[in-house]
């Protein structure tokens, strides 16, 4: 049986934009990018982590990976390097065009490697937010190229991983971004589709809330006011509840924001298109 579109699409675009645009951290007081509690001690590990961040920020994940592997050769339990390796492999999967033969299988392989690194990061340091975040991100990516039954199974674990990330760092705007999208996607699945999944697959689809989607995406914007993707997703949630004025307000605000991440130009274009679609609503 083919994938019913209404069930399959519950995961499409759920996590991929978040993974694409989210940095691992911000410049710390100790001048180490990527880890707010890490000192730049001049060690090879510290230098390689810094170099990996610089390369990734320049949209060069392929070049960043060898620096992360250097760290893991020296310290196999380095949770920061493990989580950043997960991020890189998600990018590798995303970069495989749909025109590639067996593209779904090839993407899935990269996402599975990402999941392995993310779970190793959680095991190495359960208190670090990014291990849990990239467990959720890798599962979300895997879901887009997995059978429907597997997608449904992943939904609960994705939610659990994001909730752990938020519990560890309640000021993590990126986690709120993902959780806000999760709630909207779950809330958009109709009653008949839920019944269909229950009967055919013997599984229940987790419930979502548009109110929670708006609440969490507002938190994401408040915590990261210049992140274009969060404003765009919040506008989409407002559109879903037909709050046209709020949607237009956030879409309009995107135009003046700086390009910071690799998908920002595309997000700006989508914001302009959506604004044009709802300008008379």
C-alpha positions in Angstrom: 0.0 0.0 0.0 1.3 3.5 -0.8 1.7 6.2 1.7 -1.5 8.1 2.3 -0.5 11.7 1.7 -2.4 13.2 4.6 -0.5 11.0 7.1 2.9 11.1 5.3 2.8 14.9 5.2 2.4 15.2 8.9 6.2 15.1 9.2 7.3 16.8 6.0 9.0 20.1 6.9 8.6 19.3 10.5 12.2 19.5 11.5 14.3 20.0 8.4 14.1 23.8 8.3 15.0 23.9 12.0 18.0 21.7 11.5 19.2 23.7 8.5 19.2 27.0 10.2 20.0 26.4 13.8 23.6 27.0 15.0 24.9 24.9 17.8 25.3 27.8 20.1 26.5 31.4 20.4 29.7 33.2 21.2 30.5 32.5 24.8 32.1 34.6 27.5 35.1 32.4 27.1 35.3 33.1 23.4 34.5 29.5 22.3 31.8 29.4 19.7 29.4 26.5 20.0 29.6 25.7 23.7 28.6 28.4 26.3 30.4 26.6 29.1 33.5 25.6 27.2 36.8 27.5 27.6 39.1 28.1 24.7 42.1 26.4 26.4 44.3 26.3 23.3 44.1 22.5 23.1 43.8 20.5 19.9 40.3 19.6 20.9 39.3 23.2 21.5 41.0 24.4 18.2 39.3 21.6 16.2 35.9 22.4 17.6 36.4 26.1 16.9 37.5 25.3 13.4 34.5 23.0 12.8 32.1 25.8 13.9 33.8 28.3 11.6 33.5 26.0 8.6 29.9 25.1 9.4 29.0 28.8 9.7 30.5 29.2 6.2 28.1 26.5 5.0 30.9 24.0 4.6 29.6 20.9 6.6 31.8 18.5 4.5 34.9 20.4 5.6 33.7 20.7 9.2 33.4 16.9 9.7 37.1 16.0 9.6 37.7 18.6 12.4 34.9 16.9 14.5 36.4 13.5 13.8 39.8 14.7 15.1 38.1 15.6 18.3 36.4 12.2 18.6 39.7 10.4 17.9 41.1 12.2 20.9 38.0 12.1 23.0 35.3 9.6 21.8 32.9 10.8 24.5 33.0 14.4 23.6 29.3 15.3 23.6 29.7 18.6 21.7 31.6 16.9 18.8 29.1 14.1 18.7 26.1 16.4 18.5 27.7 18.5 15.9 28.6 15.4 13.8 24.9 14.6 14.0 24.1 18.0 12.6 26.5 17.5 9.7 25.1 14.2 8.7 21.6 15.6 8.6 22.9 18.2 6.2 24.5 15.5 4.1 21.1 13.8 3.8 19.3 17.0 3.0 21.7 17.7 0.2 20.9 14.5 -1.7 18.6 15.6 -4.6 15.4 13.8 -5.2 16.6 13.2 -8.8 19.3 10.9 -7.4 18.6 7.2 -7.9 17.4 5.6 -4.6 17.5 9.1 -3.1 15.2 8.1 -0.2 17.4 5.2 0.8 20.5 7.3 0.5 19.0 10.1 2.6 17.9 7.6 5.2 21.4 6.2 5.6 22.8 9.7 6.3 20.0 10.4 8.8 20.6 7.1 10.5 24.2 8.0 11.0 23.1 11.3 12.4 20.8 9.5 14.9 23.7 7.3 16.0 25.9 10.3 16.8 23.0 12.1 18.5 22.3 9.2 20.8 26.0 8.8 21.6 25.9 12.5 22.5 23.0 12.0 24.9 24.7 9.0 26.4 28.0 10.9 26.8 26.3 13.9 28.5 22.5 13.6 29.2 22.5 17.1 30.6 23.5 18.7 27.3 20.6 20.1 25.4 21.9 19.5 21.9 22.1 15.8 22.0 18.4 15.6 22.7 17.7 18.2 20.1 19.5 16.3 17.4 17.9 13.0 18.4 14.6 14.7 17.6 16.0 16.3 14.4 17.5 13.1 13.0 14.3 11.2 13.8 12.2 13.9 12.1 14.5 13.7 9.0 14.2 9.9 9.0 10.4 10.1 9.2 10.2 11.9 5.9 11.7 8.9 4.1 10.1 6.1 6.2 6.9 4.1 6.0 3.8 5.6 7.6 3.8 3.2 10.5 7.4 4.1 11.4 6.5 7.8 11.1 3.8 7.4 13.7 6.1 5.5 16.0 8.6 8.4 15.7 6.2 11.1 16.5 6.1 10.4 20.3 9.9 10.0 20.6 10.4 13.3 18.7 8.1 15.0 21.2 9.9 13.4 24.1 13.4 14.4 22.9 12.3 18.0 22.3 10.6 18.2 25.7 13.9 17.0 27.3 15.8 19.7 25.4 13.4 22.3 26.7 13.6 21.0 30.3 17.4 21.2 30.2 17.4 24.7 28.7 14.0 26.5 29.0 15.5 29.5 27.1 16.4 27.4 24.0 14.5 29.2 21.2 15.4 26.6 18.6 13.7 23.8 20.6 10.6 25.9 21.0 10.6 26.5 17.3 10.6 22.8 16.6 8.0 22.1 19.2 5.7 24.8 17.8 5.9 23.2 14.4 5.3 19.8 15.9 2.1 20.9 17.5 0.8 22.6 14.4 1.5 19.5 12.2 -0.2 17.2 14.7 -3.2 19.5 15.1 -3.7 19.7 11.3 -4.3 15.9 11.1 -8.0 15.4 10.8 -10.2 13.0 12.8 -10.7 10.7 9.8 -7.0 10.4 9.2 -6.4 9.6 12.9 -9.1 6.9 12.7 -7.5 5.5 9.5 -4.1 5.3 11.1 -5.5 3.6 14.2 -7.4 1.0 12.1 -4.8 0.3 9.4 -1.6 0.7 11.5 -2.8 -0.1 15.0 -1.2 3.1 16.2 -2.6 6.4 17.5 -1.2 9.7 16.2 -0.2 12.1 19.1 -2.5 15.1 19.5 -1.3 18.6 18.9 -2.6 22.0 19.7 -2.7 25.2 17.6 -2.7 27.2 20.8 0.4 25.5 21.9 2.0 25.9 18.5 1.5 29.7 18.6 2.6 29.8 22.3 5.9 28.0 21.6 6.7 29.8 18.3 6.1 33.1 20.1 8.7 32.0 22.7 11.0 31.1 19.9 10.7 34.5 18.4 11.1 36.2 21.7 14.3 34.3 22.5 15.7 34.6 18.9 14.1 37.7 17.4 16.3 37.8 14.3 15.7 34.2 13.3 13.7 34.4 10.1 12.4 30.8 10.1 10.7 31.2 13.5 8.8 34.3 12.4 7.7 32.5 9.2 6.5 29.5 11.1 4.7 31.6 13.6 2.9 33.4 10.8 1.9 30.0 9.3 0.4 29.0 12.6 -1.5 32.3 12.8 -2.8 31.7 9.2 -4.0 28.2 10.4 -6.2 29.9 13.0 -7.2 32.7 10.6 -5.6 35.4 12.7 -4.7 37.3 9.5 -3.5 40.6 11.1 -0.9 38.8 13.3 0.2 36.7 10.4 0.7 39.7 8.2 2.6 41.5 11.0 5.1 38.8 11.4 5.5 38.2 7.6 6.1 42.0 7.1 8.7 42.0 9.9 10.8 39.5 8.0 11.8 41.8 5.2 14.2 43.9 7.3 15.9 41.0 9.0 19.5 40.1 8.0 20.4 36.9 6.2 22.2 34.7 8.8 21.6 31.2 7.7 21.7 29.1 4.5 17.9 29.0 4.1 17.2 32.6 4.9 16.9 33.8 1.4 14.4 31.0 0.6 12.5 31.8 3.8 12.2 35.5 2.9 10.8 34.5 -0.5 8.3 32.2 1.1 7.3 35.0 3.5 6.7 37.4 0.6 4.6 34.8 -1.2 2.5 34.0 1.9 2.0 37.7 2.6 0.7 38.2 -1.0 -1.7 35.3 -0.6 -3.3 36.7 2.6 -3.0 40.5 2.0 -6.7 40.8 1.5 -7.8 38.5 4.3 
